[in-house]
């Protein structure tokens, strides 16, 4: 039997167009989430989210309709799908996406980055499965909710998201009792020290401080703090 005839035996052109539409909707949903991530310079951007969502939709379509020749149903828009188990391959996507999510998470000293990106990848896979299953509005609604939450939570931060992690470096004269000065500075920033280390080199002591603070650490703040205390030879700050 020719290939075209074999294909048409199970799926009509209308059904194949419906499959294509599901893939395109999944791509659009993934692109929406990936666009928000890419604007914040995250590692997983538009391409990653589009591929994940499209692939998840494809896997869901295969899971639901790929075994049409094994079914017994002869009614409905998609005949021959009764008896198929659409959950077995979809379940593998839910667990398998964890490997990509784990790759997006990394630890930098006391700060953990990538948790939101990993959660977004997992959610994107779920959206792809929903669209692949034909639940268009649910997939689109979930995309809109996730994108809205991402934007809102970045503009109105709450909980741990309200803190920023910074590394402060100080070069101080060794005879200066720097720790009380540092404590007052951190308190003025409404911050908390995560880690603290120092090294003595001749007449200079180098301090390295990892800080969580609600206020942004600017060079103006660092310069102002240095000018207030003559024993501080240099100061710098960088975000983690």
C-alpha positions, 0 to 999 in steps of 0.5 A: 500500500502506498505511503499516502494511502496508508496515511490517509487511511487513519487521518484525514487532511482536516485532522492533520491540519488540526494537529498542525494547529496544535503545534503552532499554538504550542509554539506561540505559548512557548514563545510568549513565556520565553520572551519574558525570560529572554528580556531578563537575560536568562539562559533559557530564552525564546528558542528553548521554550518554543522547542520544549512546548512544541515537542511536548505538544508533539509527544502528546499528539503521538501519545493520544493518536499515534496508536490509532491503528490499534483502536476499536472506535469507529465514531467521532472526529478521531476514530480508532483511538479507544483503548489507547493510553495517552497518559504513558508517554505524557507522564514521561514528559513530566518526569523527563523535563526535570533533567532540563530544569536541573540544568538551569539551576546553579549555586553561586556561593550562598545564592541559588539561581535558576529556580524560576527558569526551571519552573518555567520550563516545567510549566511550558512542557505542561502547556505543550501537553495541554495544547497537544491534547486539544485543550487550546484555551487551557494552554493559552490561559495558562500561558497568559497567567504565567507571563502575567505572574512573571511580569508582576512579580518582577515589578512587585517583589515579595518574600525572598524575591525582594532581596538582591545578593551582592558581593562587597569588597573592602581594602582597609587599614589593618589597625582599623576595627572594621567589623562595627563599621560594617555592621552599621553599614549593613544595618543601614541597608536593611540587609543581612550578611550571608558570608564573610571572610578577610585576609591580611596582607601587610598593613592592609586587610581585604574583606569579602562580604556576601550580602542580602539587601532590600536596597540596591547597592550602588557605587554612590553608597560605597563611595559615601561609606568609604569617605566617611571612614579614612581607614578604608582604602578601596571599596567595590560592589557587584551583583551575584 
